[in-house]
């Protein structure tokens, strides 16, 4: 297991956005467009988040599960790897990898309870898909997330404030930025960018929203701030486009996979 991101399989497997957006041939045959592809992954990310709330696992487990799911679809088609089943299997696998294990039968129970018209899977289905997901991931299960960098960066980004304000603003900014980081898992950023750079982009957005001037701190970092700002713009563009996502669009995308939406 790699001790840091730069030695990890995750770093070695970073992709360009164009590579992440490739729709597999079997999916193309069903008429799945790049937009459909993104919509389905977005929808399944939300499913994982909602299911995780009911089985009460840490946010890190959720983030790892969504990363697995998104990584699977850089190699496998949605026709072969049914998205709803993959989502449950990834959450189950992530709970093991992050040492926050949940019972597979609980996943079956809550998935059917939350989505009675969509989920008809049994325990054997989840266990079978878990093995297929493992193979698709080449058994690389360690995921580095922006959360750690976030907790390290935020206090130092506020060094120019008074001590009392640092304490108060640290909690305020971490809460705001953690929410933004959570939202990045509705996108493919974790497959494209180093986690620390995603964290910096979230700090940058939060500082602007909270009207905190951290320009001096940013200038002290040995980092290409154009790259950070580009990620920030991707996140802001997502927030803008999020408003246009409707249930009808999601249902249309799923119908092309011959799935009941």
Residue pairs with C-beta under 8 A, 6 or more apart in sequence:
1 142
2 8
2 9
2 10
2 142
4 144
5 11
5 144
5 194
5 195
5 196
8 142
8 144
9 138
9 140
9 142
10 140
10 142
10 143
10 144
11 194
13 71
13 140
13 191
14 191
14 192
14 193
14 194
15 74
15 191
15 192
16 192
17 188
17 192
19 74
20 70
20 74
20 188
20 191
20 192
21 34
21 37
21 38
21 188
22 74
23 32
23 33
23 34
23 37
24 73
24 76
24 77
24 78
24 79
25 77
26 77
26 79
26 80
27 37
27 77
27 78
27 79
27 257
29 79
30 79
30 256
30 257
30 258
31 256
32 40
32 78
32 253
32 256
32 257
35 253
36 252
36 253
36 256
37 73
37 78
37 253
39 245
39 249
39 250
39 253
40 78
40 83
40 250
40 253
40 254
40 257
41 69
41 70
41 73
41 83
41 188
42 186
42 187
42 245
42 250
43 83
43 250
43 253
43 254
44 69
44 83
44 84
44 86
44 87
45 66
45 69
45 70
45 185
45 186
46 186
47 84
47 87
47 115
48 62
48 65
48 66
48 69
48 87
48 90
48 91
49 62
49 66
49 182
50 114
51 87
51 88
51 91
51 107
51 110
51 111
51 114
52 61
52 62
52 65
52 91
54 110
54 113
54 114
55 91
55 102
55 106
55 107
55 110
57 91
57 95
57 98
57 100
57 102
58 98
58 100
59 147
59 178
59 182
60 98
60 100
60 145
60 147
61 91
61 94
61 95
61 98
61 100
62 91
62 94
62 185
63 143
63 145
63 147
63 182
63 185
63 190
64 94
64 97
64 98
64 143
64 145
65 87
65 90
65 91
65 93
65 94
65 95
66 90
66 185
66 190
67 143
67 145
67 185
67 190
67 191
68 90
68 93
68 94
68 133
68 137
68 141
68 143
69 83
69 86
69 87
69 90
70 188
70 190
70 191
71 136
71 137
71 191
72 81
72 86
72 90
72 133
72 136
72 137
73 81
74 191
75 136
76 136
78 257
79 257
81 129
81 132
81 133
81 136
82 129
82 257
82 259
83 254
83 257
83 259
84 115
84 118
84 119
84 121
84 259
85 121
85 125
85 126
85 129
86 129
86 133
88 107
88 108
88 111
88 119
88 121
88 126
88 129
89 126
89 129
89 130
89 132
89 133
90 133
91 102
91 107
92 102
92 104
92 107
92 126
92 130
93 130
93 133
93 134
93 141
95 101
95 102
97 141
97 142
97 143
104 123
104 126
104 127
105 123
107 126
108 121
108 122
108 123
108 126
111 119
111 121
112 119
112 120
117 260
118 260
118 261
134 141
143 190
144 195
145 181
145 190
145 195
146 181
146 184
146 190
146 195
146 196
146 198
146 199
146 202
147 178
147 181
147 199
148 195
149 195
149 196
149 199
149 200
150 174
150 177
150 178
150 181
150 199
150 202
150 203
151 174
153 196
153 199
153 200
153 203
154 170
154 173
154 174
154 177
154 203
155 166
155 170
156 217
157 173
157 203
157 207
157 214
157 217
157 218
158 165
158 166
158 169
158 170
158 173
158 212
158 214
159 166
159 217
160 213
160 214
160 216
160 217
161 169
169 210
169 212
172 210
173 203
173 206
173 207
173 210
173 212
176 206
176 209
176 210
177 199
177 202
177 203
177 205
177 206
180 202
180 205
180 206
180 235
181 198
181 199
181 202
183 235
183 238
183 239
184 190
184 198
184 202
184 235
186 238
186 242
187 234
187 235
187 238
189 198
189 231
189 234
189 235
190 198
193 231
197 223
197 227
197 228
197 231
198 231
200 218
200 221
200 223
200 228
200 231
201 228
201 229
201 231
201 232
201 235
202 232
202 235
203 214
204 214
204 218
204 228
204 229
204 232
205 232
205 235
205 236
206 212
207 213
207 214
218 225
218 228
219 225
250 261
251 261
252 261
254 260
254 261
255 261
